[in-house]
Amino acid sequence: MRKSILVIGIGRFGRGVIEGLYEKGQDIFAIDANEDALESVRGMIVSGAILDVAEDDEELTRIVGDKNFDEAVVAMGEDLEGALIATHILKEAGLPVSVKASTERRGNVLIKMGADRVVFPERDIGHRLAHLISNDSVIDLLELPQGFMVEQIGVGKIFTGQTMAEMDIPSRFGVYILLVYRGDVPIQPQASTILEVGDEIIVFGKRDKLEEFEKQNFA
């Protein structure tokens, strides 16, 4: 489904978010205090504004009120004041908000402010790299022709404690679990296989189906 997404902050993380959203065909409105940063993504966004959120919160409130955004990303990891102000305004408007945080402490503050999702890019990428280095069996991501993909992801709590037959993932999501890794031990999934917290699964399907499965998995 096509969405209208507001991205505040166009550093490395913010630009990465914009690039990813653009590739998936989303409509993006971007805000940054730096004109050059905004110009660098001009070809990927529907519109944008040069704005220091911490200095002009009223303008941000006006923009959010005027636009019909579906969701927002606050990518101002170093500017805690600006991130807090933006998060407060966005949550007051009833928007789902994802926020970048540079430390766990800042992340906890942002969660208390109402952020729906807090991400720690440097930490998370570090963990992902360590996992790739440590596990020779990791596929991580493999793109195939005609929109099909094979991906390795961790199992979320929503899919633990049930048998494969009970979850009926192929019928519900149109994706298939090819293999389960419990530690370094590969398990060929059977109808009676029960997924556990900490398991890694190799999944196969169309990109859009996998994206929907991931949303449920990480909910």
Residue pairs with C-beta under 8 A, 6 or more apart in sequence:
2 25
2 26
2 27
3 26
3 27
3 70
3 71
4 26
4 27
4 28
4 29
4 46
4 67
4 68
4 69
4 70
5 21
5 26
5 27
5 28
5 29
5 69
5 70
5 71
5 72
5 73
6 28
6 29
6 30
6 31
6 63
6 64
6 67
6 69
6 71
6 72
6 73
6 90
6 95
7 14
7 17
7 18
7 21
7 28
7 29
7 30
7 31
7 72
7 73
7 75
8 14
8 30
8 31
8 32
8 53
8 60
8 72
8 73
8 74
8 75
8 76
8 82
8 86
9 31
9 32
9 74
9 75
9 76
9 77
9 79
9 82
9 100
10 18
10 30
10 32
10 34
10 37
10 38
10 40
10 41
10 75
11 37
11 75
11 77
13 75
13 77
13 100
13 121
14 30
14 32
14 73
14 75
14 100
15 37
15 40
15 41
17 73
17 75
18 28
18 30
18 41
18 44
18 45
19 44
21 28
22 28
22 44
22 45
27 46
28 41
28 44
28 45
28 46
29 45
29 46
29 47
29 48
29 49
29 63
29 67
29 69
30 38
30 41
30 45
30 48
30 49
31 38
31 48
31 49
31 50
31 51
31 53
31 60
31 63
32 38
32 48
32 50
32 51
33 50
33 51
33 52
33 53
34 50
35 50
38 48
38 49
38 50
41 48
42 48
49 59
49 63
51 59
51 60
51 63
52 82
53 60
53 76
53 79
53 82
53 85
53 86
54 79
54 81
54 82
54 85
57 85
57 89
60 85
60 86
60 89
61 89
64 72
64 89
64 90
64 93
64 95
65 93
69 93
69 95
70 95
70 96
71 95
71 96
71 97
71 98
72 86
72 90
72 95
72 96
72 97
72 98
73 97
73 98
73 99
73 100
74 83
74 86
74 87
74 90
74 97
74 98
74 99
74 100
74 115
75 100
76 82
76 83
76 86
76 100
77 83
77 100
77 101
77 102
77 106
77 121
78 102
80 106
80 109
83 99
83 100
83 101
83 106
83 110
84 109
84 110
84 113
87 97
87 99
87 110
87 113
87 114
87 115
88 113
88 114
90 97
91 97
91 113
91 114
91 115
96 116
96 117
97 114
97 115
97 116
97 117
98 115
98 116
98 117
98 118
98 119
99 107
99 110
99 115
99 117
99 118
99 119
100 118
100 119
100 120
100 121
101 107
101 110
101 118
101 119
101 120
102 120
102 122
103 120
104 120
107 118
107 120
110 118
111 118
131 138
132 138
132 140
135 181
135 184
137 181
137 184
137 186
138 152
138 200
139 150
139 151
139 152
139 202
140 151
140 152
141 149
141 150
141 151
141 152
142 149
142 150
142 151
143 149
144 150
147 206
147 207
147 208
148 204
148 205
148 206
148 207
149 204
149 205
149 206
149 207
149 210
150 178
150 202
150 203
150 204
151 202
151 203
151 210
152 181
152 200
152 201
152 202
152 203
153 200
153 201
153 203
153 214
153 217
154 198
154 199
154 200
154 201
155 195
155 196
155 197
155 198
155 199
155 200
155 201
155 217
156 216
156 217
156 218
156 219
157 197
158 216
158 217
158 219
159 167
159 169
159 195
159 216
159 217
160 194
160 195
160 196
160 197
160 199
161 194
161 195
161 196
162 194
162 195
163 191
163 192
163 193
163 194
164 177
164 189
164 190
164 191
164 192
164 193
164 194
164 195
165 191
165 192
167 195
169 175
169 176
169 177
169 213
170 176
173 205
173 209
173 212
173 213
173 216
174 205
174 206
174 209
175 203
175 204
175 205
175 206
175 209
175 210
175 213
176 203
176 204
176 205
177 189
177 201
177 202
177 203
178 189
178 202
178 203
178 204
179 186
179 187
179 188
179 189
179 201
179 202
180 186
180 187
180 188
180 189
180 193
180 195
180 199
180 200
180 201
180 202
181 187
181 199
181 200
181 201
181 202
182 196
182 198
182 199
183 198
187 193
195 201
203 210
203 213
205 213
